[in-house]
Amino acid sequence: MQENYHKNIKICPVCRSSETEFIYQLESAPMQNKIYDRLEDALRENKVKITLWGCKNCSFVFNADFNPENIDYSSDYDNTQEYSQYFLRYIKRLGKRLIKKYDLKNKSVVEVGCGKGGFLKILYQSGVKNIKGFDPSYVDHDEEIDNLVIKKYFSPEFLKEKVDFVVCRHVLEHIPNPYEFVNSIVSCLKDDGVMYFEFPSLEWIVKHKAFFDFYYEHCNYFTKDSVITLFRQFGFTSITINFGLKGQYFQVEMRRDNERNSVSETEKDKEALRKIFLRKNIAEKLFREISDFLESEIRKWKDMVEKLDNFVVWGAGAKGITFLNRLNIPQEKCRYVIDINPKKHNKFVPITGQKIVSPQILMEENIKNIIVMNPAYKDEIISCAKKYGFQGNFIILE
């Protein structure tokens, strides 16, 4: 039984409601995209806990035990996905669409949390020359964009003028105070400016029972209702929500639509939203689903892995590392994690200690089963594995 936390009520970071409730507590893996050069260091890494709470007013879910001091987004933090041709095509299509829709070649653009600069470079090479990125984990390695990136966390003080367009991909889920964070970005946006945010969908996680998609770095888990609630507070009434990577990500485009926002229309919209948010039974049902599937899926996969021989996990990113740690899979049971990112090869997964290797291992070891962590990449992974002569089974987590 989970401990009862209901006496210590938490305030929702999105809508600041006190109508919140405890959902579930997980013992987490450590930093999901921080791997180690030495096995001894990997094995010594500490675990931290995730205590999930949900807001019955806006359906937002958050880790109430998140502590930013445990996080280090330094240069050795690597969540790069561009080594996947599938993912590279995805962000190239996204860049092309945004450039065309918002005429970004003739606009001032800022990317908040640009990581290693992959998406920023796509925009720059496609003609978006007035662009600047912010990220402390960026490493000077690309002369074409090095001078475009400030290796610090975003702050309005770094911008002399307001900008036309803000890109913020896979950052908001990491921010313990999303309201204050968005407010700082909005303060740098022109009145007619546009923002594009991208982050994981909690509805997708619940639908696919992805117990390995709750990470310590991700202190926020957004539903569609909580997305609308957050951004409407800043006057964004023209909000378009699409979905990327086969439904896994929210793609949120927003602007202030002053022309159609008469007071009466705004008040009607607010009232309609209030009615939605007051349906607390919907939020409570979602929270029960999260608690139930975390309990059952972890137990199910522990039993399944116990019976599995000669297997590897494909993907040394957040999902793979969380899967190994949440199920506490030892090196003796699973020796390797395959990843196509060469910068991760011959390094080690924290705590469980698996060695990260290239797909070449399939030609060297008698591996019978591959666990594929992300269903979006399954065709690419299956094709790659077969090129290395793999003839065993693929177990897809979907």
Salt bridges, closest charged atoms under 4 A:
GLU19 OE1 - LYS280 NZ 2.33
GLU21 OE1 - LYS56 NZ 3.97
GLU27 OE1 - LYS47 NZ 3.26
ASP37 OD1 - LYS347 NZ 3.51
GLU40 OE2 - ARG38 NH1 3.22
ASP41 OD2 - ARG38 NE 3.07
ASP41 OD1 - ARG44 NH2 2.58
ASP65 OD2 - LYS49 NZ 3.73
ASP72 OD2 - LYS34 NZ 3.68
ASP140 OD2 - LYS151 NZ 3.03
ASP142 OD2 - LYS121 NZ 2.58
ASP164 OD1 - LYS190 NZ 3.04
GLU173 OE2 - HIS170 ND1 3.43
GLU173 OE2 - HIS174 NE2 3.99
GLU173 OE2 - HIS218 NE2 3.93
GLU198 OE2 - ARG169 NH2 3.66
GLU198 OE2 - HIS170 NE2 2.76
ASP213 OD1 - LYS319 NZ 2.72
GLU253 OE2 - ARG97 NH1 2.76
GLU253 OE1 - LYS101 NZ 2.89
ASP257 OD2 - ARG260 NE 3.31
GLU267 OE2 - LYS270 NZ 4.00
ASP269 OD2 - ARG232 NH2 3.93
GLU271 OE1 - ARG274 NH2 2.94
GLU284 OE2 - LYS56 NZ 3.89
GLU289 OE2 - LYS285 NZ 2.89
GLU297 OE1 - LYS300 NZ 3.26
GLU365 OE1 - ARG335 NH1 3.69
GLU398 OE2 - LYS378 NZ 3.45
